Amino acid sequence: MQAWQVHELGEPGEVMRLAHVERPTPGEGQVLLRVRAANINFPDALMCRGQYQVRPPLPFTPGVEICGETEDGRRVIANPALPHGGFAEYAVADAAALLPAPDALDDAEAAALHIGYQTGWFALHRRARLEAGETLLVHAAAGGVGSAAVQLGKAAGATVIGVAGGADKAAAARELGCDVVIDRREQDVVAAVKEATGGRGADVVFDPVGGEAYTQSAKTVAFEGRIVVVGFASGAIPSPALNHALIKNYAILGLHWGLYNTKNPKLVQHCHEQLTELAARGAIKPLVSERVPLAGAADAVQRVADGVTTGRVAVVPAAENGAAA
């Protein structure tokens, strides 16, 4: 089979190499899956750089989120068991963790439903307890995780303010359903949020960026508001001033979604059921901006790493042969 492999750490576009390798052999409790589509996540790039908390042994195949097909023909969503990741024609995954792919979504959309939407759901509903009628501020609203949070916020009945960088990403944020869109390259984010909320600020802030975005979050969070720290796509990890949280009376919440897979896997299953129902009624639908063939995976991962993509980019191995996603 064909698979992308990383033999040395560095930028994805430089260290990912397409090779012919043997199909992976499932271990105990694992299954072999034919990859129908693999979604690109920012952690794939971090893994190539050696900067992610999970460091598979070299050589490894990146790709942490797929829609695959079992040997008996079932479409499933899975997180491949590294080092045999999803940017390949076949991958292996833990049988107990397989989730049914929603019928309402095609392969590329289903591949993009898992990590980003689970992260958004747990951040908004489990950690921040978002309520209908509240205001939600989403940083990187046109990105992979941010776009999921926007749709989930709207589905929950919140007013959603999206922050995006540049005209194209601002347009994508509007398409996703943001009530207010702020172009951080053209506008003062803090002033724009205060204007949009009548000076009150946002009840919940979803921050996958860190750095300057977190500084803006602390300045725009409302009384009894909640900032959910999801990641640090900017590369800068902030050091919150806890006296500021005390004086303004807001909460800083961390979310490490992966922990739920070991600490409370039943909640992961429950979340997937909620997401499947939302997808069935059209309340959420992953924004897949690109579907690239397997041969284009390294370039696509690099573009996600560089922050120049909108929504989700999916690698579709079948596209090599002209098949639809």
C-alpha positions, 0 to 999 in steps of 0.5 A: 500500500501507499503511505506517507512516512516521517523519518526525521522531524521537521516541517511537514512539507519537507519530512513527509515522504510517500512510500510503498509499505506493507499493510499494518498488522492489527494488534490485539483488540485492533482492526484493519481499516481501509481509509476512505478519508483522513482529516488533517489536524494541527496536531499532525503538523506538530507531530511532524515537528516533534512538538506534540505531546504524543511522539510516535517512534520514527518512522511513523505515518501521521493522520489522527482522524479518519473515516474508514471501512471495516472488513465487513463494509461498515463506515466508521470514524476512528483515531488510528493507532500510531505509528500507523496513521491515516495518511495511507491507504490502510490504517489500524485502530482500536476496535472498542473506540470505533464510532459509526459514521453518520449517514448524513455526512460524506466520507470527508465530512465524517472524517472531520466530525470527530476531534474538532466537534468533540473538542467543541462540544466538550468545551462548550457544553461540558466545561463552559456550560453554554446556555441559550441566549448567551454570547459566545466569542470564537477565536480562529472562527474559520479554522478547523476547531473554531468552525466546529465551535461556531456551528455548535454555538449556533445550534445551542442558541447562542449569539456567536461572535467570530474572530478571523484573520483576513477577508477570505476567512472572515467570509467563511466565518459568516458562511458558518453562521457567525452573527458578528465577524471581526477581522483581526487584521483590520479591526481592534478585536477588543473594541469590536467585541465590546461594541457588539455586546454593548460593553458587556463582553462575551459569556463564553470565549473559545480560544484555540489560539493562545498568545495575543488572542488570550490577552483579548479574551481576558479583556472581553470576557463578561462578568461570570464569563468563562474562557475555555483554553483549547490550544495554542495554535499561535505557538505562544502559551500565555501566563494568565494573571490570576488577580485579573480573573479574581477582580473581573470574576471570570473562570479560566477552564482548560480542555484536554479532550483526549483525556476523556477517552481514558477517564470517561469514554462513555461521555465520548460515545454520548457526545458522538450520539449528540453530534450525529443527531445534530448532523442528521437535522442539518444543524452542523456540517463540517466545512470541508474546504478541500479534498486532496488525493493521497499524493497531495497530503504533505503539501496540504498538511504544510498549508494547515500548519502555516494557517492558510486554510479555512475549515477542514482539509481532507485527504481522500486516497480513493481520489487517486483513482478518480473515485468520489469522496 
